[in-house]
Amino acid sequence: MAQSAQPSLPTIGIIDFFGVRKASIDRLKKAIGAVEGDPLPKSKGLVEDRMELVNLVVRARLEAVCCEDGKAVLYIGVEEKGAAAFNYRESPEGTAKLPEEIVDTYLQFFEKLQTAIRQNDIAEDLTRGHSFMANAAARADQVKFLPLAKTHEAILREVLRTSVDEVERAIAAYVIAYVPNKATITDDLQYAMRDPDDGVRNNAMRSLLGLTILSEKEPKLGLKISPTWFVEQLNSIVWNDRNKAATALLTLTEKRDAQILAMLRERSLDALIDMARWRHLSHALPGYILLGRIAGYDEKRLQEAWSAGKHQPLTEEIIKELTRKKK
């Protein structure tokens, strides 16, 4: 019997780096063992190990993201010796468990979410402080989270902070956003932003993004979303951390809060420069806008340059001005 063909690896459309200041880009590229147009490397861990042998590199992270003209975007995050870094908490060791009905409902929702993603049906409404997707099947399960979160808020908070099971912590980070009183969970979600597990951080930031949007829409609710960990997370070597943090910071800086912009300039300017120069446009946009806001550029000018496809020279103009001021 003939063997079935192995599925081919996606082709690389773009390779972009972040966090590289002093290490050799040429040596890092050689460590990847692939160039744009090649299939993705077969072993993510092996590539990361090879990059960490490059002089001055402490840690490296490879992440493939969809899509540039149907091809993968390969991001290489690097932490160099002495550079700003985002550090995670130690993994908790508690035994708290979620009720089965929460786990089962989330897993049903996750399956429908994956179908929606494959269909590019990913629009969602976050104005209530939690996600309601346009996709009807996924939204039907999200509606079920409302009574579950209300009834089980205490165990959701306990699992999120203390459970040894990272899958349950990730579920808790998502479902907890559906509690009626959002003010009770902001500290828990900000705590979870430093969880050692990627999935937990991802869901915590998704939930906090909803709370951030709600806080801007309904200031009378008194929701206090600190920008600190979002700003710090821009220095993560994990692409998804940076992407989610930058998206939240777009909302937090809409009113050009001077304190947040000053914090961004002091703590994460180099990270934003990396992001604004990314070649995949939708990924570069948050970094570009945040740099423009830090530099005091008019929002209309930023948007018009972007829409006209003339954002790259403006990006370099902004970077030159900010780095000159930094010196």
N, C-alpha and C positions, 0 to 999 in steps of 0.2 A: 504494500500500500504506500502510495506517495505521501510524503510528509507535507502537511499544510505549511504554506509560506508564513514566515514570521512577520508580524506587522512592522512596517518600516518606521524608523524614528523621524519625528518632525524635522524639517529643515530649518536651519538658523537664518533668520532674516537680518537681525541686528545683534551685535555684541556691544554692550556698554558697561563701563566700570563706574564705581563710586567708592570714595574713600582713599583713592590712590593719590598720594602727594609726593612721596620720595621713592617708593619701590619702583622697580623697572617694569614698565608696561610691556616691553618686549618679552621679558622673561615670564610675566603672567600670561601673556597670549600663548607663549610656547607651552606653558603648563596646561592650558585648556586642551590642547591637542586637536583643535578644530577651528575653522575660520567661517566667516559668513558665507552661506551657500552649502556648507557641509551639514550632515545630520547632527542632531544633538549628541553630546558624548553619552556613551552607554552607562557610565558609572559616575554619578554626581559626587559620591564620597571620594573616589580616587582623584578626581580633578581638584577637589578642595584640598586634599592631602598634598598634592603636588604644588599647588599655589602657596601653601603654608611653608614650603621649603624655600620660597623666594626670600632673599634678604629683606629684613625690616617688616615682613608680614607676620602678624601675630595670629590672626584668624582670617579665613576666607569663606565666602558663601556664594554658591551658584544657584540661580533661580531662573527657570524658564517660564515666560509669561506669554499669553496669547494676545494679540497676533499683529504682525506687520505684513500686509499683503498675503495673508494666509500662512505666513512663516512665524516661527517662534522668535520672541525677543529674549535674549540671554543676558541677564544682569549678573555682574560679578561684584559682590560687595567685599571690601577689604578693610580690615582694621590693622593699622600700622602701629609700631612701637611708639608710645607717647602720645598717640592721637586721642581725640575725644571719642568715648565709646559709650554705648548704652548697655548697662549691666542688668542681668535678670536676677530675680530672687531664687533662693534654693527651692527645690521641689518640695511641696508639703508632704506630710506623711500620715494625715488623718484618715479615718475609716468611714466618714460620713458618706451616705449614698442617696441618690435621688430616687423619688418614687418611680415605679415602673411606668406609670402612665405618662410621666414627663419624658422619660427616655424613649418610650415607644412613639409618642406623638412627634418628638423631634426627629427621630429616624425616618418616620413617614414623610415629614416635611422635607428633610434633607434629600430624600430620593426624588421628590417632586422638584426641588430646587435644581438638582443636577439636570433634570429633563428640561427645565426652563432655561438653564444656561446654554445647553446644547442648541436650543431653539432661538437663542439670543433674545429671550423674553425676560429680561432682568430688571425692568423698570420697577421702582418701588417708591412708596410715599413714606417719608420719615417725619412728617410734620406733627404726628401725635407723640413723638418721642420713641416710637418703636416702628418696625418695618411692617408695612402692608404691601405685598407685591401686586403688580398688575395681573400676573399669572393667577388665574382663578383657583387652580388646584392647590398651588402653594399657599395662597392667601387663606384658603379654607382651613388649613392646618394652623396657620399663624393665629387665626381667630381663636382657636382652641387654647392657645397659650395664655389668653387673658384670664380666664378663671383659674387655670392651673397656677399661674404666677401669683395671683391674689391669695390662693389657699396655701401655697407652699413657699412663700417668700423667705421664711426663716431658714428652711433647709437649703434653698437655692443659695443664700448668702453663705451658709456654713460650708457647703460643698465648694463653692467658688474660692473660698479662702483656704480651706484646710484639706480637701480630699487628695489622696495620693493618685487617684485615677484622673489622668489628664483629659480623657474623653468626657467624663462627667463634669469636670471643671469647664470644658469648652461648651457643653450643653447649657450649663448653668449661666455662663456668661452671655449666652444668646437669649435664653428664656426669661431671665431676670428683668430684661428691659420692658417686659409687658406688665410689671406690677403697676397698680393704680397710682401710687404716690412715688413719682420718680425721684424725689429729693432724698428718699431713704437709701438709694442704691448707688449714688454717684461715687461715694468713697470706695465702695466695694469694686466697682468697675475700674476706677483709677488704680486701685491696688492690683487688679488683675492685669493691667497693662505691663507689669514687670514679671508676669508669669514666665517660667522657663520654656513653656510649650508654645509653639507657633500658633496652633489652632485656638488656644485660649486667648492669646493676645489679639488675634484677628477678630474673634467674636466680641471680645471686650471693647475693642475700638469701634466695631460696627455699632454696638449698643450705645457707646458714648457719642458717636456721631449723631444718632437720633436724638439723644438728650441735648446735645449742643444746638441742633436745629430748633428743637422745642424751646430751649431757653431764650433764643433770639426772637422767636415768634411770640412767646408768652412770658415776657420778663416778670410779670406779677407773680409767677410761680416760685420765683426765688431760687431757681436751680443754679448751683455754683459749680461750674465746670472749670477746673484749673487747667491752664495751658501748659503747665510745667512739664508733665510727662510727654505730652505731644511734641513739645519742642525738643526734649532730650531724645525722644525716639527717632528723630530725624538723623541721629548719629548711629542708628542701628546698622549692622551689616546685612540685615534681612530686608530685601526689597519691599515686601509687603508691609513691614512695619513703617517704612518711610512713606510709602504711598498712602496708607490709611491715615497716618499722622498729618501729612500735608493736606489731605482732603478736609480733615477736621479743622485744621488751622485756617483754611480759607474762610470757613464760617466764623471762627473766633476773631478774625481780623477784618471782617467786613466793615466795621465802624472805625477802622484804623486806630485801634487802641494802642497808645504810645508805649505802654509798659510791655505789652506782648511783642510789639515790633522791636523794641530794644532788646528783649530777651532773645528773640530770633537772631538779631544781628550779632549779639555777644556769643551765643551758644551754638548756633547752627548755620552760620553764613556759608561756610565751605560746603556743607551738605546740600544746601539749597542751590548753590552754583552748579554742583554736579547734576542735580535733578533738572535744572532749567536747561542744561545742555544735552539731555537725553534726546535721542533722535526719534523715538516714538512720540508723536505729538501729544496724545491724550495723557501720557505719563509725564511729559515735560511741563504741561500747562500749570499745575499747582505751584511748582518751584518758580516758574517765570512770574506768575502773579504775586507770589509772596515776596520775591526779590523786588518787584516794582513797588509794592506797598512799603517795604522797608526803606526804599530810596525816596519815597514820597511822590512817585509818578502818578499822574492822574489816571483814574480807572478807565476812563473813556479812551485815553491814548493807548493804554495797554491792550484793551480789547480790540481797538481798530487795527493796531499793528498785527495782532494775532490773526484776525479775520482776513487781513490782506496778505497773509503769508510773509510778512516783513518783521516777524518777531525776533529772528536771530540777530540781526544787527542791533536791535533795541536791547536785546538780552545782553550782548557784549558791552553796550554803552552803560547799562545799569551796573554790570559787574565791575567795569572799570571804575565807575564812580564810587561804588561801595568799598572796593578794595583800596582805593586811594584814601578814603576816609578812615579805613581801618588802620592804615599805616600811620 
